[in-house]
């Protein structure tokens, strides 16, 4: 086998395999629609959940603080930020 045949036999299928894998990984990202970014206007109407009860024609929630027993109001730290 000549050097050219050896390169064609070993290198071309290997490079083709790598390019095929790269194409399978990159192609879905390139075909996807642009994502929503913070600060962009939201052109769609709300679907299921709303933080505005008046907007959903619902009565406002009852914020009765006496119903909570054994809780210290406003002294706890933590939550989703993880600042314990």
mmCIF file of the N, C-alpha and C atoms, coordinates in Angstrom:
data_MODEL
# 
_entry.id   MODEL 
# 
loop_
_atom_site.group_PDB 
_atom_site.id 
_atom_site.type_symbol 
_atom_site.label_atom_id 
_atom_site.label_alt_id 
_atom_site.label_comp_id 
_atom_site.label_asym_id 
_atom_site.label_entity_id 
_atom_site.label_seq_id 
_atom_site.pdbx_PDB_ins_code 
_atom_site.Cartn_x 
_atom_site.Cartn_y 
_atom_site.Cartn_z 
_atom_site.occupancy 
_atom_site.B_iso_or_equiv 
_atom_site.pdbx_formal_charge 
_atom_site.auth_seq_id 
_atom_site.auth_comp_id 
_atom_site.auth_asym_id 
_atom_site.auth_atom_id 
_atom_site.pdbx_PDB_model_num 
ATOM 1   N N  . UNK A 1 1  ? 0.838   -1.172 0.000  1.00 0.00 ? 1  UNK A N  1 
ATOM 2   C CA . UNK A 1 1  ? 0.000   0.000  0.000  1.00 0.00 ? 1  UNK A CA 1 
ATOM 3   C C  . UNK A 1 1  ? 0.883   1.236  0.000  1.00 0.00 ? 1  UNK A C  1 
ATOM 4   N N  . UNK A 1 2  ? 0.512   2.207  -0.796 1.00 0.00 ? 2  UNK A N  1 
ATOM 5   C CA . UNK A 1 2  ? 1.287   3.441  -0.844 1.00 0.00 ? 2  UNK A CA 1 
ATOM 6   C C  . UNK A 1 2  ? 0.891   4.342  0.323  1.00 0.00 ? 2  UNK A C  1 
ATOM 7   N N  . UNK A 1 3  ? 1.629   5.409  0.499  1.00 0.00 ? 3  UNK A N  1 
ATOM 8   C CA . UNK A 1 3  ? 1.359   6.354  1.577  1.00 0.00 ? 3  UNK A CA 1 
ATOM 9   C C  . UNK A 1 3  ? -0.003  7.022  1.363  1.00 0.00 ? 3  UNK A C  1 
ATOM 10  N N  . UNK A 1 4  ? -0.319  7.358  0.144  1.00 0.00 ? 4  UNK A N  1 
ATOM 11  C CA . UNK A 1 4  ? -1.603  7.984  -0.151 1.00 0.00 ? 4  UNK A CA 1 
ATOM 12  C C  . UNK A 1 4  ? -2.762  7.044  0.172  1.00 0.00 ? 4  UNK A C  1 
ATOM 13  N N  . UNK A 1 5  ? -2.639  5.776  -0.193 1.00 0.00 ? 5  UNK A N  1 
ATOM 14  C CA . UNK A 1 5  ? -3.693  4.808  0.122  1.00 0.00 ? 5  UNK A CA 1 
ATOM 15  C C  . UNK A 1 5  ? -3.834  4.617  1.630  1.00 0.00 ? 5  UNK A C  1 
ATOM 16  N N  . UNK A 1 6  ? -2.722  4.616  2.338  1.00 0.00 ? 6  UNK A N  1 
ATOM 17  C CA . UNK A 1 6  ? -2.759  4.470  3.795  1.00 0.00 ? 6  UNK A CA 1 
ATOM 18  C C  . UNK A 1 6  ? -3.472  5.655  4.436  1.00 0.00 ? 6  UNK A C  1 
ATOM 19  N N  . UNK A 1 7  ? -3.151  6.862  3.996  1.00 0.00 ? 7  UNK A N  1 
ATOM 20  C CA . UNK A 1 7  ? -3.808  8.053  4.534  1.00 0.00 ? 7  UNK A CA 1 
ATOM 21  C C  . UNK A 1 7  ? -5.297  8.020  4.217  1.00 0.00 ? 7  UNK A C  1 
ATOM 22  N N  . UNK A 1 8  ? -5.638  7.664  2.995  1.00 0.00 ? 8  UNK A N  1 
ATOM 23  C CA . UNK A 1 8  ? -7.048  7.586  2.628  1.00 0.00 ? 8  UNK A CA 1 
ATOM 24  C C  . UNK A 1 8  ? -7.785  6.510  3.428  1.00 0.00 ? 8  UNK A C  1 
ATOM 25  N N  . UNK A 1 9  ? -7.107  5.415  3.713  1.00 0.00 ? 9  UNK A N  1 
ATOM 26  C CA . UNK A 1 9  ? -7.735  4.303  4.408  1.00 0.00 ? 9  UNK A CA 1 
ATOM 27  C C  . UNK A 1 9  ? -7.944  4.598  5.894  1.00 0.00 ? 9  UNK A C  1 
ATOM 28  N N  . UNK A 1 10 ? -6.961  5.262  6.540  1.00 0.00 ? 10 UNK A N  1 
ATOM 29  C CA . UNK A 1 10 ? -7.043  5.493  7.985  1.00 0.00 ? 10 UNK A CA 1 
ATOM 30  C C  . UNK A 1 10 ? -7.538  6.891  8.354  1.00 0.00 ? 10 UNK A C  1 
ATOM 31  N N  . UNK A 1 11 ? -7.113  7.907  7.674  1.00 0.00 ? 11 UNK A N  1 
ATOM 32  C CA . UNK A 1 11 ? -7.410  9.281  8.087  1.00 0.00 ? 11 UNK A CA 1 
ATOM 33  C C  . UNK A 1 11 ? -8.797  9.744  7.653  1.00 0.00 ? 11 UNK A C  1 
ATOM 34  N N  . UNK A 1 12 ? -9.187  9.449  6.433  1.00 0.00 ? 12 UNK A N  1 
ATOM 35  C CA . UNK A 1 12 ? -10.458 9.970  5.922  1.00 0.00 ? 12 UNK A CA 1 
ATOM 36  C C  . UNK A 1 12 ? -11.659 9.441  6.717  1.00 0.00 ? 12 UNK A C  1 
ATOM 37  N N  . UNK A 1 13 ? -11.762 8.140  7.000  1.00 0.00 ? 13 UNK A N  1 
ATOM 38  C CA . UNK A 1 13 ? -12.911 7.692  7.807  1.00 0.00 ? 13 UNK A CA 1 
ATOM 39  C C  . UNK A 1 13 ? -12.904 8.271  9.227  1.00 0.00 ? 13 UNK A C  1 
ATOM 40  N N  . UNK A 1 14 ? -11.718 8.430  9.802  1.00 0.00 ? 14 UNK A N  1 
ATOM 41  C CA . UNK A 1 14 ? -11.633 8.995  11.149 1.00 0.00 ? 14 UNK A CA 1 
ATOM 42  C C  . UNK A 1 14 ? -12.097 10.446 11.159 1.00 0.00 ? 14 UNK A C  1 
ATOM 43  N N  . UNK A 1 15 ? -11.618 11.230 10.210 1.00 0.00 ? 15 UNK A N  1 
ATOM 44  C CA . UNK A 1 15 ? -12.033 12.633 10.120 1.00 0.00 ? 15 UNK A CA 1 
ATOM 45  C C  . UNK A 1 15 ? -13.527 12.720 9.814  1.00 0.00 ? 15 UNK A C  1 
ATOM 46  N N  . UNK A 1 16 ? -14.024 11.863 8.962  1.00 0.00 ? 16 UNK A N  1 
ATOM 47  C CA . UNK A 1 16 ? -15.455 11.867 8.645  1.00 0.00 ? 16 UNK A CA 1 
ATOM 48  C C  . UNK A 1 16 ? -16.293 11.523 9.876  1.00 0.00 ? 16 UNK A C  1 
ATOM 49  N N  . UNK A 1 17 ? -15.820 10.581 10.691 1.00 0.00 ? 17 UNK A N  1 
ATOM 50  C CA . UNK A 1 17 ? -16.531 10.225 11.913 1.00 0.00 ? 17 UNK A CA 1 
ATOM 51  C C  . UNK A 1 17 ? -16.578 11.405 12.877 1.00 0.00 ? 17 UNK A C  1 
ATOM 52  N N  . UNK A 1 18 ? -15.444 12.065 13.083 1.00 0.00 ? 18 UNK A N  1 
ATOM 53  C CA . UNK A 1 18 ? -15.412 13.225 13.969 1.00 0.00 ? 18 UNK A CA 1 
ATOM 54  C C  . UNK A 1 18 ? -16.298 14.352 13.440 1.00 0.00 ? 18 UNK A C  1 
ATOM 55  N N  . UNK A 1 19 ? -16.260 14.620 12.168 1.00 0.00 ? 19 UNK A N  1 
ATOM 56  C CA . UNK A 1 19 ? -17.110 15.664 11.593 1.00 0.00 ? 19 UNK A CA 1 
ATOM 57  C C  . UNK A 1 19 ? -18.594 15.309 11.713 1.00 0.00 ? 19 UNK A C  1 
ATOM 58  N N  . UNK A 1 20 ? -18.919 14.035 11.574 1.00 0.00 ? 20 UNK A N  1 
ATOM 59  C CA . UNK A 1 20 ? -20.306 13.612 11.747 1.00 0.00 ? 20 UNK A CA 1 
ATOM 60  C C  . UNK A 1 20 ? -20.791 13.822 13.174 1.00 0.00 ? 20 UNK A C  1 
ATOM 61  N N  . UNK A 1 21 ? -19.942 13.497 14.153 1.00 0.00 ? 21 UNK A N  1 
ATOM 62  C CA . UNK A 1 21 ? -20.307 13.709 15.555 1.00 0.00 ? 21 UNK A CA 1 
ATOM 63  C C  . UNK A 1 21 ? -20.459 15.197 15.846 1.00 0.00 ? 21 UNK A C  1 
ATOM 64  N N  . UNK A 1 22 ? -19.534 16.006 15.339 1.00 0.00 ? 22 UNK A N  1 
ATOM 65  C CA . UNK A 1 22 ? -19.622 17.455 15.536 1.00 0.00 ? 22 UNK A CA 1 
ATOM 66  C C  . UNK A 1 22 ? -20.900 17.994 14.902 1.00 0.00 ? 22 UNK A C  1 
ATOM 67  N N  . UNK A 1 23 ? -21.247 17.515 13.748 1.00 0.00 ? 23 UNK A N  1 
ATOM 68  C CA . UNK A 1 23 ? -22.465 17.958 13.079 1.00 0.00 ? 23 UNK A CA 1 
ATOM 69  C C  . UNK A 1 23 ? -23.706 17.580 13.883 1.00 0.00 ? 23 UNK A C  1 
ATOM 70  N N  . UNK A 1 24 ? -23.716 16.380 14.459 1.00 0.00 ? 24 UNK A N  1 
ATOM 71  C CA . UNK A 1 24 ? -24.853 15.962 15.276 1.00 0.00 ? 24 UNK A CA 1 
ATOM 72  C C  . UNK A 1 24 ? -24.991 16.796 16.546 1.00 0.00 ? 24 UNK A C  1 
ATOM 73  N N  . UNK A 1 25 ? -23.879 17.272 17.073 1.00 0.00 ? 25 UNK A N  1 
ATOM 74  C CA . UNK A 1 25 ? -23.920 18.070 18.298 1.00 0.00 ? 25 UNK A CA 1 
ATOM 75  C C  . UNK A 1 25 ? -24.263 19.527 18.004 1.00 0.00 ? 25 UNK A C  1 
ATOM 76  N N  . UNK A 1 26 ? -23.693 20.093 16.955 1.00 0.00 ? 26 UNK A N  1 
ATOM 77  C CA . UNK A 1 26 ? -23.824 21.525 16.688 1.00 0.00 ? 26 UNK A CA 1 
ATOM 78  C C  . UNK A 1 26 ? -25.094 21.860 15.909 1.00 0.00 ? 26 UNK A C  1 
ATOM 79  N N  . UNK A 1 27 ? -25.574 20.983 15.066 1.00 0.00 ? 27 UNK A N  1 
ATOM 80  C CA . UNK A 1 27 ? -26.716 21.291 14.200 1.00 0.00 ? 27 UNK A CA 1 
ATOM 81  C C  . UNK A 1 27 ? -27.979 21.669 14.974 1.00 0.00 ? 27 UNK A C  1 
ATOM 82  N N  . UNK A 1 28 ? -28.363 20.962 16.045 1.00 0.00 ? 28 UNK A N  1 
ATOM 83  C CA . UNK A 1 28 ? -29.574 21.389 16.765 1.00 0.00 ? 28 UNK A CA 1 
ATOM 84  C C  . UNK A 1 28 ? -29.444 22.780 17.374 1.00 0.00 ? 28 UNK A C  1 
ATOM 85  N N  . UNK A 1 29 ? -28.254 23.142 17.817 1.00 0.00 ? 29 UNK A N  1 
ATOM 86  C CA . UNK A 1 29 ? -28.062 24.476 18.384 1.00 0.00 ? 29 UNK A CA 1 
ATOM 87  C C  . UNK A 1 29 ? -28.200 25.557 17.325 1.00 0.00 ? 29 UNK A C  1 
ATOM 88  N N  . UNK A 1 30 ? -27.748 25.274 16.131 1.00 0.00 ? 30 UNK A N  1 
ATOM 89  C CA . UNK A 1 30 ? -27.802 26.270 15.068 1.00 0.00 ? 30 UNK A CA 1 
ATOM 90  C C  . UNK A 1 30 ? -29.230 26.441 14.538 1.00 0.00 ? 30 UNK A C  1 
ATOM 91  N N  . UNK A 1 31 ? -30.049 25.397 14.598 1.00 0.00 ? 31 UNK A N  1 
ATOM 92  C CA . UNK A 1 31 ? -31.401 25.451 14.049 1.00 0.00 ? 31 UNK A CA 1 
ATOM 93  C C  . UNK A 1 31 ? -32.419 25.974 15.061 1.00 0.00 ? 31 UNK A C  1 
ATOM 94  N N  . UNK A 1 32 ? -32.031 26.103 16.313 1.00 0.00 ? 32 UNK A N  1 
ATOM 95  C CA . UNK A 1 32 ? -32.952 26.514 17.362 1.00 0.00 ? 32 UNK A CA 1 
ATOM 96  C C  . UNK A 1 32 ? -33.288 27.998 17.256 1.00 0.00 ? 32 UNK A C  1 
ATOM 97  N N  . UNK A 1 33 ? -34.504 28.340 17.635 1.00 0.00 ? 33 UNK A N  1 
ATOM 98  C CA . UNK A 1 33 ? -34.916 29.739 17.653 1.00 0.00 ? 33 UNK A CA 1 
ATOM 99  C C  . UNK A 1 33 ? -34.161 30.474 18.754 1.00 0.00 ? 33 UNK A C  1 
ATOM 100 N N  . UNK A 1 34 ? -34.025 31.789 18.644 1.00 0.00 ? 34 UNK A N  1 
ATOM 101 C CA . UNK A 1 34 ? -33.344 32.535 19.701 1.00 0.00 ? 34 UNK A CA 1 
ATOM 102 C C  . UNK A 1 34 ? -34.132 32.473 21.008 1.00 0.00 ? 34 UNK A C  1 
ATOM 103 N N  . UNK A 1 35 ? -33.406 32.367 22.111 1.00 0.00 ? 35 UNK A N  1 
ATOM 104 C CA . UNK A 1 35 ? -34.032 32.264 23.415 1.00 0.00 ? 35 UNK A CA 1 
ATOM 105 C C  . UNK A 1 35 ? -34.409 33.635 23.948 1.00 0.00 ? 35 UNK A C  1 
ATOM 106 N N  . UNK A 1 36 ? -35.324 33.634 24.909 1.00 0.00 ? 36 UNK A N  1 
ATOM 107 C CA . UNK A 1 36 ? -35.701 34.873 25.584 1.00 0.00 ? 36 UNK A CA 1 
ATOM 108 C C  . UNK A 1 36 ? -34.581 35.261 26.533 1.00 0.00 ? 36 UNK A C  1 
ATOM 109 N N  . UNK A 1 37 ? -34.200 36.514 26.505 1.00 0.00 ? 37 UNK A N  1 
ATOM 110 C CA . UNK A 1 37 ? -33.188 37.052 27.411 1.00 0.00 ? 37 UNK A CA 1 
ATOM 111 C C  . UNK A 1 37 ? -33.835 38.099 28.308 1.00 0.00 ? 37 UNK A C  1 
ATOM 112 N N  . UNK A 1 38 ? -33.304 38.250 29.496 1.00 0.00 ? 38 UNK A N  1 
ATOM 113 C CA . UNK A 1 38 ? -33.836 39.212 30.446 1.00 0.00 ? 38 UNK A CA 1 
ATOM 114 C C  . UNK A 1 38 ? -33.757 40.610 29.855 1.00 0.00 ? 38 UNK A C  1 
ATOM 115 N N  . UNK A 1 39 ? -34.832 41.346 29.981 1.00 0.00 ? 39 UNK A N  1 
ATOM 116 C CA . UNK A 1 39 ? -34.883 42.702 29.468 1.00 0.00 ? 39 UNK A CA 1 
ATOM 117 C C  . UNK A 1 39 ? -35.559 42.812 28.114 1.00 0.00 ? 39 UNK A C  1 
ATOM 118 N N  . UNK A 1 40 ? -35.717 41.709 27.430 1.00 0.00 ? 40 UNK A N  1 
ATOM 119 C CA . UNK A 1 40 ? -36.411 41.741 26.148 1.00 0.00 ? 40 UNK A CA 1 
ATOM 120 C C  . UNK A 1 40 ? -37.916 41.786 26.395 1.00 0.00 ? 40 UNK A C  1 
ATOM 121 N N  . UNK A 1 41 ? -38.668 42.412 25.510 1.00 0.00 ? 41 UNK A N  1 
ATOM 122 C CA . UNK A 1 41 ? -40.124 42.403 25.694 1.00 0.00 ? 41 UNK A CA 1 
ATOM 123 C C  . UNK A 1 41 ? -40.686 40.991 25.511 1.00 0.00 ? 41 UNK A C  1 
ATOM 124 N N  . UNK A 1 42 ? -41.706 40.686 26.278 1.00 0.00 ? 42 UNK A N  1 
ATOM 125 C CA . UNK A 1 42 ? -42.340 39.371 26.197 1.00 0.00 ? 42 UNK A CA 1 
ATOM 126 C C  . UNK A 1 42 ? -43.595 39.503 25.341 1.00 0.00 ? 42 UNK A C  1 
ATOM 127 N N  . UNK A 1 43 ? -43.589 38.958 24.122 1.00 0.00 ? 43 UNK A N  1 
ATOM 128 C CA . UNK A 1 43 ? -44.709 39.192 23.211 1.00 0.00 ? 43 UNK A CA 1 
ATOM 129 C C  . UNK A 1 43 ? -45.895 38.248 23.411 1.00 0.00 ? 43 UNK A C  1 
ATOM 130 N N  . UNK A 1 44 ? -45.802 37.322 24.347 1.00 0.00 ? 44 UNK A N  1 
ATOM 131 C CA . UNK A 1 44 ? -46.850 36.309 24.504 1.00 0.00 ? 44 UNK A CA 1 
ATOM 132 C C  . UNK A 1 44 ? -47.753 36.647 25.683 1.00 0.00 ? 44 UNK A C  1 
ATOM 133 N N  . UNK A 1 45 ? -48.973 36.171 25.642 1.00 0.00 ? 45 UNK A N  1 
ATOM 134 C CA . UNK A 1 45 ? -49.892 36.375 26.763 1.00 0.00 ? 45 UNK A CA 1 
ATOM 135 C C  . UNK A 1 45 ? -49.594 35.345 27.848 1.00 0.00 ? 45 UNK A C  1 
ATOM 136 N N  . UNK A 1 46 ? -49.903 35.655 29.129 1.00 0.00 ? 46 UNK A N  1 
ATOM 137 C CA . UNK A 1 46 ? -49.671 34.683 30.195 1.00 0.00 ? 46 UNK A CA 1 
ATOM 138 C C  . UNK A 1 46 ? -50.545 33.446 30.000 1.00 0.00 ? 46 UNK A C  1 
ATOM 139 N N  . UNK A 1 47 ? -50.013 32.291 30.397 1.00 0.00 ? 47 UNK A N  1 
ATOM 140 C CA . UNK A 1 47 ? -50.732 31.053 30.125 1.00 0.00 ? 47 UNK A CA 1 
ATOM 141 C C  . UNK A 1 47 ? -51.456 30.513 31.353 1.00 0.00 ? 47 UNK A C  1 
ATOM 142 N N  . UNK A 1 48 ? -50.725 30.111 32.388 1.00 0.00 ? 48 UNK A N  1 
ATOM 143 C CA . UNK A 1 48 ? -51.363 29.421 33.496 1.00 0.00 ? 48 UNK A CA 1 
ATOM 144 C C  . UNK A 1 48 ? -51.297 30.192 34.805 1.00 0.00 ? 48 UNK A C  1 
ATOM 145 N N  . UNK A 1 49 ? -50.194 30.785 35.107 1.00 0.00 ? 49 UNK A N  1 
ATOM 146 C CA . UNK A 1 49 ? -49.974 31.341 36.428 1.00 0.00 ? 49 UNK A CA 1 
ATOM 147 C C  . UNK A 1 49 ? -49.848 32.841 36.338 1.00 0.00 ? 49 UNK A C  1 
ATOM 148 N N  . UNK A 1 50 ? -50.384 33.521 37.323 1.00 0.00 ? 50 UNK A N  1 
ATOM 149 C CA . UNK A 1 50 ? -50.212 34.966 37.388 1.00 0.00 ? 50 UNK A CA 1 
ATOM 150 C C  . UNK A 1 50 ? -49.963 35.353 38.833 1.00 0.00 ? 50 UNK A C  1 
ATOM 151 N N  . UNK A 1 51 ? -49.072 36.281 39.039 1.00 0.00 ? 51 UNK A N  1 
ATOM 152 C CA . UNK A 1 51 ? -48.792 36.774 40.379 1.00 0.00 ? 51 UNK A CA 1 
ATOM 153 C C  . UNK A 1 51 ? -49.728 37.918 40.732 1.00 0.00 ? 51 UNK A C  1 
ATOM 154 N N  . UNK A 1 52 ? -50.555 38.317 39.814 1.00 0.00 ? 52 UNK A N  1 
ATOM 155 C CA . UNK A 1 52 ? -51.474 39.421 40.023 1.00 0.00 ? 52 UNK A CA 1 
ATOM 156 C C  . UNK A 1 52 ? -52.889 38.859 40.152 1.00 0.00 ? 52 UNK A C  1 
ATOM 157 N N  . UNK A 1 53 ? -53.409 38.711 41.383 1.00 0.00 ? 53 UNK A N  1 
ATOM 158 C CA . UNK A 1 53 ? -54.746 38.133 41.528 1.00 0.00 ? 53 UNK A CA 1 
ATOM 159 C C  . UNK A 1 53 ? -55.829 38.978 40.867 1.00 0.00 ? 53 UNK A C  1 
ATOM 160 N N  . UNK A 1 54 ? -55.672 40.303 40.854 1.00 0.00 ? 54 UNK A N  1 
ATOM 161 C CA . UNK A 1 54 ? -56.677 41.137 40.216 1.00 0.00 ? 54 UNK A CA 1 
ATOM 162 C C  . UNK A 1 54 ? -56.674 40.914 38.708 1.00 0.00 ? 54 UNK A C  1 
ATOM 163 N N  . UNK A 1 55 ? -55.519 40.611 38.148 1.00 0.00 ? 55 UNK A N  1 
ATOM 164 C CA . UNK A 1 55 ? -55.448 40.340 36.722 1.00 0.00 ? 55 UNK A CA 1 
ATOM 165 C C  . UNK A 1 55 ? -56.131 39.040 36.352 1.00 0.00 ? 55 UNK A C  1 
ATOM 166 N N  . UNK A 1 56 ? -56.234 38.125 37.294 1.00 0.00 ? 56 UNK A N  1 
ATOM 167 C CA . UNK A 1 56 ? -56.900 36.849 37.048 1.00 0.00 ? 56 UNK A CA 1 
ATOM 168 C C  . UNK A 1 56 ? -58.344 36.863 37.538 1.00 0.00 ? 56 UNK A C  1 
ATOM 169 N N  . UNK A 1 57 ? -58.849 38.036 37.929 1.00 0.00 ? 57 UNK A N  1 
ATOM 170 C CA . UNK A 1 57 ? -60.201 38.196 38.460 1.00 0.00 ? 57 UNK A CA 1 
ATOM 171 C C  . UNK A 1 57 ? -60.422 37.312 39.693 1.00 0.00 ? 57 UNK A C  1 
ATOM 172 N N  . UNK A 1 58 ? -59.410 37.225 40.545 1.00 0.00 ? 58 UNK A N  1 
ATOM 173 C CA . UNK A 1 58 ? -59.502 36.463 41.782 1.00 0.00 ? 58 UNK A CA 1 
ATOM 174 C C  . UNK A 1 58 ? -59.404 37.424 42.958 1.00 0.00 ? 58 UNK A C  1 
ATOM 175 N N  . UNK A 1 59 ? -59.969 37.064 44.103 1.00 0.00 ? 59 UNK A N  1 
ATOM 176 C CA . UNK A 1 59 ? -59.818 37.936 45.272 1.00 0.00 ? 59 UNK A CA 1 
ATOM 177 C C  . UNK A 1 59 ? -58.372 37.900 45.764 1.00 0.00 ? 59 UNK A C  1 
ATOM 178 N N  . UNK A 1 60 ? -57.946 38.977 46.393 1.00 0.00 ? 60 UNK A N  1 
ATOM 179 C CA . UNK A 1 60 ? -56.588 39.039 46.930 1.00 0.00 ? 60 UNK A CA 1 
ATOM 180 C C  . UNK A 1 60 ? -56.447 38.039 48.067 1.00 0.00 ? 60 UNK A C  1 
ATOM 181 N N  . UNK A 1 61 ? -55.244 37.540 48.278 1.00 0.00 ? 61 UNK A N  1 
ATOM 182 C CA . UNK A 1 61 ? -54.987 36.569 49.333 1.00 0.00 ? 61 UNK A CA 1 
ATOM 183 C C  . UNK A 1 61 ? -55.086 37.242 50.692 1.00 0.00 ? 61 UNK A C  1 
ATOM 184 N N  . UNK A 1 62 ? -55.530 36.488 51.691 1.00 0.00 ? 62 UNK A N  1 
ATOM 185 C CA . UNK A 1 62 ? -55.641 37.001 53.050 1.00 0.00 ? 62 UNK A CA 1 
ATOM 186 C C  . UNK A 1 62 ? -54.276 36.877 53.708 1.00 0.00 ? 62 UNK A C  1 
ATOM 187 N N  . UNK A 1 63 ? -53.690 38.002 54.072 1.00 0.00 ? 63 UNK A N  1 
ATOM 188 C CA . UNK A 1 63 ? -52.361 38.004 54.684 1.00 0.00 ? 63 UNK A CA 1 
ATOM 189 C C  . UNK A 1 63 ? -52.501 38.140 56.193 1.00 0.00 ? 63 UNK A C  1 
ATOM 190 N N  . UNK A 1 64 ? -53.029 37.115 56.825 1.00 0.00 ? 64 UNK A N  1 
ATOM 191 C CA . UNK A 1 64 ? -53.230 37.123 58.263 1.00 0.00 ? 64 UNK A CA 1 
ATOM 192 C C  . UNK A 1 64 ? -51.951 36.647 58.930 1.00 0.00 ? 64 UNK A C  1 
ATOM 193 N N  . UNK A 1 65 ? -51.233 37.550 59.610 1.00 0.00 ? 65 UNK A N  1 
ATOM 194 C CA . UNK A 1 65 ? -49.961 37.182 60.239 1.00 0.00 ? 65 UNK A CA 1 
ATOM 195 C C  . UNK A 1 65 ? -50.169 36.475 61.566 1.00 0.00 ? 65 UNK A C  1 
ATOM 196 N N  . UNK A 1 66 ? -51.363 36.540 62.160 1.00 0.00 ? 66 UNK A N  1 
ATOM 197 C CA . UNK A 1 66 ? -51.591 35.862 63.428 1.00 0.00 ? 66 UNK A CA 1 
ATOM 198 C C  . UNK A 1 66 ? -51.798 34.370 63.236 1.00 0.00 ? 66 UNK A C  1 
ATOM 199 N N  . UNK A 1 67 ? -52.036 33.927 62.029 1.00 0.00 ? 67 UNK A N  1 
ATOM 200 C CA . UNK A 1 67 ? -52.253 32.504 61.786 1.00 0.00 ? 67 UNK A CA 1 
ATOM 201 C C  . UNK A 1 67 ? -50.957 31.713 61.893 1.00 0.00 ? 67 UNK A C  1 
ATOM 202 N N  . UNK A 1 68 ? -49.823 32.373 61.723 1.00 0.00 ? 68 UNK A N  1 
ATOM 203 C CA . UNK A 1 68 ? -48.537 31.692 61.809 1.00 0.00 ? 68 UNK A CA 1 
ATOM 204 C C  . UNK A 1 68 ? -48.128 31.662 63.271 1.00 0.00 ? 68 UNK A C  1 
ATOM 205 N N  . UNK A 1 69 ? -47.943 30.463 63.817 1.00 0.00 ? 69 UNK A N  1 
ATOM 206 C CA . UNK A 1 69 ? -47.575 30.351 65.221 1.00 0.00 ? 69 UNK A CA 1 
ATOM 207 C C  . UNK A 1 69 ? -46.149 29.867 65.328 1.00 0.00 ? 69 UNK A C  1 
ATOM 208 N N  . UNK A 1 70 ? -45.414 30.446 66.241 1.00 0.00 ? 70 UNK A N  1 
ATOM 209 C CA . UNK A 1 70 ? -44.049 30.014 66.492 1.00 0.00 ? 70 UNK A CA 1 
ATOM 210 C C  . UNK A 1 70 ? -43.032 30.525 65.494 1.00 0.00 ? 70 UNK A C  1 
ATOM 211 N N  . UNK A 1 71 ? -43.400 31.422 64.634 1.00 0.00 ? 71 UNK A N  1 
ATOM 212 C CA . UNK A 1 71 ? -42.459 31.943 63.643 1.00 0.00 ? 71 UNK A CA 1 
ATOM 213 C C  . UNK A 1 71 ? -42.001 33.325 64.063 1.00 0.00 ? 71 UNK A C  1 
ATOM 214 N N  . UNK A 1 72 ? -40.745 33.594 63.812 1.00 0.00 ? 72 UNK A N  1 
ATOM 215 C CA . UNK A 1 72 ? -40.203 34.921 64.079 1.00 0.00 ? 72 UNK A CA 1 
ATOM 216 C C  . UNK A 1 72 ? -40.280 35.709 62.785 1.00 0.00 ? 72 UNK A C  1 
ATOM 217 N N  . UNK A 1 73 ? -41.059 36.740 62.779 1.00 0.00 ? 73 UNK A N  1 
ATOM 218 C CA . UNK A 1 73 ? -41.291 37.502 61.554 1.00 0.00 ? 73 UNK A CA 1 
ATOM 219 C C  . UNK A 1 73 ? -40.083 38.372 61.228 1.00 0.00 ? 73 UNK A C  1 
ATOM 220 N N  . UNK A 1 74 ? -39.514 38.171 60.079 1.00 0.00 ? 74 UNK A N  1 
ATOM 221 C CA . UNK A 1 74 ? -38.465 39.049 59.576 1.00 0.00 ? 74 UNK A CA 1 
ATOM 222 C C  . UNK A 1 74 ? -37.075 38.811 60.123 1.00 0.00 ? 74 UNK A C  1 
ATOM 223 N N  . UNK A 1 75 ? -36.847 37.802 60.941 1.00 0.00 ? 75 UNK A N  1 
ATOM 224 C CA . UNK A 1 75 ? -35.509 37.582 61.484 1.00 0.00 ? 75 UNK A CA 1 
ATOM 225 C C  . UNK A 1 75 ? -34.769 36.451 60.792 1.00 0.00 ? 75 UNK A C  1 
ATOM 226 N N  . UNK A 1 76 ? -35.454 35.639 60.030 1.00 0.00 ? 76 UNK A N  1 
ATOM 227 C CA . UNK A 1 76 ? -34.805 34.518 59.370 1.00 0.00 ? 76 UNK A CA 1 
ATOM 228 C C  . UNK A 1 76 ? -34.045 34.998 58.145 1.00 0.00 ? 76 UNK A C  1 
ATOM 229 N N  . UNK A 1 77 ? -32.960 34.290 57.847 1.00 0.00 ? 77 UNK A N  1 
ATOM 230 C CA . UNK A 1 77 ? -32.209 34.569 56.631 1.00 0.00 ? 77 UNK A CA 1 
ATOM 231 C C  . UNK A 1 77 ? -32.134 33.272 55.848 1.00 0.00 ? 77 UNK A C  1 
ATOM 232 N N  . UNK A 1 78 ? -31.887 33.386 54.581 1.00 0.00 ? 78 UNK A N  1 
ATOM 233 C CA . UNK A 1 78 ? -31.777 32.190 53.759 1.00 0.00 ? 78 UNK A CA 1 
ATOM 234 C C  . UNK A 1 78 ? -32.716 32.275 52.589 1.00 0.00 ? 78 UNK A C  1 
ATOM 235 N N  . UNK A 1 79 ? -33.151 31.142 52.140 1.00 0.00 ? 79 UNK A N  1 
ATOM 236 C CA . UNK A 1 79 ? -34.058 31.115 51.010 1.00 0.00 ? 79 UNK A CA 1 
ATOM 237 C C  . UNK A 1 79 ? -33.347 30.667 49.752 1.00 0.00 ? 79 UNK A C  1 
ATOM 238 N N  . UNK A 1 80 ? -33.818 31.149 48.627 1.00 0.00 ? 80 UNK A N  1 
ATOM 239 C CA . UNK A 1 80 ? -33.297 30.695 47.346 1.00 0.00 ? 80 UNK A CA 1 
ATOM 240 C C  . UNK A 1 80 ? -31.879 31.177 47.093 1.00 0.00 ? 80 UNK A C  1 
ATOM 241 N N  . UNK A 1 81 ? -31.482 32.284 47.709 1.00 0.00 ? 81 UNK A N  1 
ATOM 242 C CA . UNK A 1 81 ? -30.129 32.786 47.487 1.00 0.00 ? 81 UNK A CA 1 
ATOM 243 C C  . UNK A 1 81 ? -29.089 31.943 48.195 1.00 0.00 ? 81 UNK A C  1 
ATOM 244 N N  . UNK A 1 82 ? -29.473 31.281 49.254 1.00 0.00 ? 82 UNK A N  1 
ATOM 245 C CA . UNK A 1 82 ? -28.528 30.466 49.991 1.00 0.00 ? 82 UNK A CA 1 
ATOM 246 C C  . UNK A 1 82 ? -27.680 31.272 50.953 1.00 0.00 ? 82 UNK A C  1 
ATOM 247 N N  . UNK A 1 83 ? -28.102 32.459 51.338 1.00 0.00 ? 83 UNK A N  1 
ATOM 248 C CA . UNK A 1 83 ? -27.345 33.249 52.310 1.00 0.00 ? 83 UNK A CA 1 
ATOM 249 C C  . UNK A 1 83 ? -27.881 32.917 53.696 1.00 0.00 ? 83 UNK A C  1 
ATOM 250 N N  . UNK A 1 84 ? -27.336 31.922 54.296 1.00 0.00 ? 84 UNK A N  1 
ATOM 251 C CA . UNK A 1 84 ? -27.835 31.419 55.567 1.00 0.00 ? 84 UNK A CA 1 
ATOM 252 C C  . UNK A 1 84 ? -27.262 32.212 56.711 1.00 0.00 ? 84 UNK A C  1 
# 
